[in-house]
Amino acid sequence: MIATILLQAGGTGGLGGLGSFVPLVLIIVVFYFFMIRPQVKKQKDQKKYVEELKKGDKVITTAGIHGKIVDVAETTFLVETEGGHKIRFEKSAISLESSKALNTPPAAK
């Protein structure tokens, strides 16, 4: 009986307690490369895109409002819509993907 308990306790192999942390470390590494890193890259691209916008650029907001930038302030854009109405938006409200798709000419076939 005592021999059985000693064999069970000593049966972890040469890695000891370190072997149980390897799967946890692998999960963290996979999570970083597939979840965190792409999100950080996307945020950097969004920030760079918004900083490069200037007067006259056509944009689409995250709410789906289409318009043209009339004025650029420190943290906001004044956007003119189709009816001639002007609306002030925070810079973070500009959609990167939609605005780029709007400004990219369709590919010739």
MODELLER restraints for C-alpha pairs under 7 A, 6 or more apart:
rsr = mdl.restraints
at = mdl.atoms
rsr.add(forms.Gaussian(group=physical.xy_distance, feature=features.Distance(at['CA:46:A'], at['CA:96:A']), mean=5.87, stdev=0.5))
rsr.add(forms.Gaussian(group=physical.xy_distance, feature=features.Distance(at['CA:49:A'], at['CA:96:A']), mean=6.94, stdev=0.5))
rsr.add(forms.Gaussian(group=physical.xy_distance, feature=features.Distance(at['CA:50:A'], at['CA:91:A']), mean=6.53, stdev=0.5))
rsr.add(forms.Gaussian(group=physical.xy_distance, feature=features.Distance(at['CA:54:A'], at['CA:72:A']), mean=6.83, stdev=0.5))
rsr.add(forms.Gaussian(group=physical.xy_distance, feature=features.Distance(at['CA:55:A'], at['CA:69:A']), mean=5.09, stdev=0.5))
rsr.add(forms.Gaussian(group=physical.xy_distance, feature=features.Distance(at['CA:55:A'], at['CA:70:A']), mean=5.38, stdev=0.5))
rsr.add(forms.Gaussian(group=physical.xy_distance, feature=features.Distance(at['CA:55:A'], at['CA:71:A']), mean=5.87, stdev=0.5))
rsr.add(forms.Gaussian(group=physical.xy_distance, feature=features.Distance(at['CA:55:A'], at['CA:72:A']), mean=6.62, stdev=0.5))
rsr.add(forms.Gaussian(group=physical.xy_distance, feature=features.Distance(at['CA:56:A'], at['CA:68:A']), mean=5.78, stdev=0.5))
rsr.add(forms.Gaussian(group=physical.xy_distance, feature=features.Distance(at['CA:56:A'], at['CA:69:A']), mean=5.17, stdev=0.5))
rsr.add(forms.Gaussian(group=physical.xy_distance, feature=features.Distance(at['CA:56:A'], at['CA:70:A']), mean=6.18, stdev=0.5))
rsr.add(forms.Gaussian(group=physical.xy_distance, feature=features.Distance(at['CA:57:A'], at['CA:68:A']), mean=5.61, stdev=0.5))
rsr.add(forms.Gaussian(group=physical.xy_distance, feature=features.Distance(at['CA:57:A'], at['CA:69:A']), mean=5.55, stdev=0.5))
rsr.add(forms.Gaussian(group=physical.xy_distance, feature=features.Distance(at['CA:58:A'], at['CA:67:A']), mean=5.75, stdev=0.5))
rsr.add(forms.Gaussian(group=physical.xy_distance, feature=features.Distance(at['CA:58:A'], at['CA:68:A']), mean=4.33, stdev=0.5))
rsr.add(forms.Gaussian(group=physical.xy_distance, feature=features.Distance(at['CA:58:A'], at['CA:69:A']), mean=6.38, stdev=0.5))
rsr.add(forms.Gaussian(group=physical.xy_distance, feature=features.Distance(at['CA:58:A'], at['CA:103:A']), mean=6.94, stdev=0.5))
rsr.add(forms.Gaussian(group=physical.xy_distance, feature=features.Distance(at['CA:59:A'], at['CA:66:A']), mean=5.97, stdev=0.5))
rsr.add(forms.Gaussian(group=physical.xy_distance, feature=features.Distance(at['CA:59:A'], at['CA:67:A']), mean=5.63, stdev=0.5))
rsr.add(forms.Gaussian(group=physical.xy_distance, feature=features.Distance(at['CA:59:A'], at['CA:68:A']), mean=6.01, stdev=0.5))
rsr.add(forms.Gaussian(group=physical.xy_distance, feature=features.Distance(at['CA:59:A'], at['CA:94:A']), mean=6.87, stdev=0.5))
rsr.add(forms.Gaussian(group=physical.xy_distance, feature=features.Distance(at['CA:59:A'], at['CA:99:A']), mean=4.79, stdev=0.5))
rsr.add(forms.Gaussian(group=physical.xy_distance, feature=features.Distance(at['CA:60:A'], at['CA:66:A']), mean=4.56, stdev=0.5))
rsr.add(forms.Gaussian(group=physical.xy_distance, feature=features.Distance(at['CA:60:A'], at['CA:67:A']), mean=6.48, stdev=0.5))
rsr.add(forms.Gaussian(group=physical.xy_distance, feature=features.Distance(at['CA:60:A'], at['CA:94:A']), mean=6.14, stdev=0.5))
rsr.add(forms.Gaussian(group=physical.xy_distance, feature=features.Distance(at['CA:60:A'], at['CA:95:A']), mean=5.91, stdev=0.5))
rsr.add(forms.Gaussian(group=physical.xy_distance, feature=features.Distance(at['CA:60:A'], at['CA:98:A']), mean=6.01, stdev=0.5))
rsr.add(forms.Gaussian(group=physical.xy_distance, feature=features.Distance(at['CA:60:A'], at['CA:99:A']), mean=5.09, stdev=0.5))
rsr.add(forms.Gaussian(group=physical.xy_distance, feature=features.Distance(at['CA:61:A'], at['CA:93:A']), mean=5.44, stdev=0.5))
rsr.add(forms.Gaussian(group=physical.xy_distance, feature=features.Distance(at['CA:61:A'], at['CA:94:A']), mean=4.30, stdev=0.5))
rsr.add(forms.Gaussian(group=physical.xy_distance, feature=features.Distance(at['CA:61:A'], at['CA:95:A']), mean=5.11, stdev=0.5))
rsr.add(forms.Gaussian(group=physical.xy_distance, feature=features.Distance(at['CA:62:A'], at['CA:93:A']), mean=5.49, stdev=0.5))
rsr.add(forms.Gaussian(group=physical.xy_distance, feature=features.Distance(at['CA:62:A'], at['CA:94:A']), mean=5.77, stdev=0.5))
rsr.add(forms.Gaussian(group=physical.xy_distance, feature=features.Distance(at['CA:62:A'], at['CA:95:A']), mean=5.00, stdev=0.5))
rsr.add(forms.Gaussian(group=physical.xy_distance, feature=features.Distance(at['CA:66:A'], at['CA:81:A']), mean=6.32, stdev=0.5))
rsr.add(forms.Gaussian(group=physical.xy_distance, feature=features.Distance(at['CA:67:A'], at['CA:79:A']), mean=5.69, stdev=0.5))
rsr.add(forms.Gaussian(group=physical.xy_distance, feature=features.Distance(at['CA:67:A'], at['CA:80:A']), mean=5.28, stdev=0.5))
rsr.add(forms.Gaussian(group=physical.xy_distance, feature=features.Distance(at['CA:67:A'], at['CA:81:A']), mean=4.43, stdev=0.5))
rsr.add(forms.Gaussian(group=physical.xy_distance, feature=features.Distance(at['CA:67:A'], at['CA:82:A']), mean=6.62, stdev=0.5))
rsr.add(forms.Gaussian(group=physical.xy_distance, feature=features.Distance(at['CA:68:A'], at['CA:79:A']), mean=5.36, stdev=0.5))
rsr.add(forms.Gaussian(group=physical.xy_distance, feature=features.Distance(at['CA:68:A'], at['CA:80:A']), mean=5.27, stdev=0.5))
rsr.add(forms.Gaussian(group=physical.xy_distance, feature=features.Distance(at['CA:68:A'], at['CA:81:A']), mean=6.67, stdev=0.5))
rsr.add(forms.Gaussian(group=physical.xy_distance, feature=features.Distance(at['CA:69:A'], at['CA:77:A']), mean=6.48, stdev=0.5))
rsr.add(forms.Gaussian(group=physical.xy_distance, feature=features.Distance(at['CA:69:A'], at['CA:78:A']), mean=5.86, stdev=0.5))
rsr.add(forms.Gaussian(group=physical.xy_distance, feature=features.Distance(at['CA:69:A'], at['CA:79:A']), mean=4.51, stdev=0.5))
rsr.add(forms.Gaussian(group=physical.xy_distance, feature=features.Distance(at['CA:69:A'], at['CA:80:A']), mean=6.32, stdev=0.5))
rsr.add(forms.Gaussian(group=physical.xy_distance, feature=features.Distance(at['CA:70:A'], at['CA:78:A']), mean=5.44, stdev=0.5))
rsr.add(forms.Gaussian(group=physical.xy_distance, feature=features.Distance(at['CA:70:A'], at['CA:79:A']), mean=5.58, stdev=0.5))
rsr.add(forms.Gaussian(group=physical.xy_distance, feature=features.Distance(at['CA:70:A'], at['CA:80:A']), mean=6.27, stdev=0.5))
rsr.add(forms.Gaussian(group=physical.xy_distance, feature=features.Distance(at['CA:71:A'], at['CA:77:A']), mean=5.80, stdev=0.5))
rsr.add(forms.Gaussian(group=physical.xy_distance, feature=features.Distance(at['CA:71:A'], at['CA:78:A']), mean=4.91, stdev=0.5))
rsr.add(forms.Gaussian(group=physical.xy_distance, feature=features.Distance(at['CA:72:A'], at['CA:78:A']), mean=6.45, stdev=0.5))
rsr.add(forms.Gaussian(group=physical.xy_distance, feature=features.Distance(at['CA:75:A'], at['CA:90:A']), mean=5.98, stdev=0.5))
rsr.add(forms.Gaussian(group=physical.xy_distance, feature=features.Distance(at['CA:75:A'], at['CA:91:A']), mean=5.78, stdev=0.5))
rsr.add(forms.Gaussian(group=physical.xy_distance, feature=features.Distance(at['CA:76:A'], at['CA:88:A']), mean=6.55, stdev=0.5))
rsr.add(forms.Gaussian(group=physical.xy_distance, feature=features.Distance(at['CA:76:A'], at['CA:89:A']), mean=5.44, stdev=0.5))
rsr.add(forms.Gaussian(group=physical.xy_distance, feature=features.Distance(at['CA:76:A'], at['CA:90:A']), mean=4.32, stdev=0.5))
rsr.add(forms.Gaussian(group=physical.xy_distance, feature=features.Distance(at['CA:76:A'], at['CA:91:A']), mean=5.04, stdev=0.5))
rsr.add(forms.Gaussian(group=physical.xy_distance, feature=features.Distance(at['CA:77:A'], at['CA:88:A']), mean=5.62, stdev=0.5))
rsr.add(forms.Gaussian(group=physical.xy_distance, feature=features.Distance(at['CA:77:A'], at['CA:89:A']), mean=5.31, stdev=0.5))
rsr.add(forms.Gaussian(group=physical.xy_distance, feature=features.Distance(at['CA:77:A'], at['CA:90:A']), mean=6.31, stdev=0.5))
rsr.add(forms.Gaussian(group=physical.xy_distance, feature=features.Distance(at['CA:77:A'], at['CA:91:A']), mean=6.21, stdev=0.5))
rsr.add(forms.Gaussian(group=physical.xy_distance, feature=features.Distance(at['CA:78:A'], at['CA:86:A']), mean=6.39, stdev=0.5))
rsr.add(forms.Gaussian(group=physical.xy_distance, feature=features.Distance(at['CA:78:A'], at['CA:87:A']), mean=5.63, stdev=0.5))
rsr.add(forms.Gaussian(group=physical.xy_distance, feature=features.Distance(at['CA:78:A'], at['CA:88:A']), mean=4.34, stdev=0.5))
rsr.add(forms.Gaussian(group=physical.xy_distance, feature=features.Distance(at['CA:78:A'], at['CA:89:A']), mean=6.35, stdev=0.5))
rsr.add(forms.Gaussian(group=physical.xy_distance, feature=features.Distance(at['CA:79:A'], at['CA:86:A']), mean=5.46, stdev=0.5))
rsr.add(forms.Gaussian(group=physical.xy_distance, feature=features.Distance(at['CA:79:A'], at['CA:87:A']), mean=5.26, stdev=0.5))
rsr.add(forms.Gaussian(group=physical.xy_distance, feature=features.Distance(at['CA:79:A'], at['CA:88:A']), mean=6.08, stdev=0.5))
rsr.add(forms.Gaussian(group=physical.xy_distance, feature=features.Distance(at['CA:80:A'], at['CA:86:A']), mean=4.34, stdev=0.5))
rsr.add(forms.Gaussian(group=physical.xy_distance, feature=features.Distance(at['CA:80:A'], at['CA:87:A']), mean=6.41, stdev=0.5))
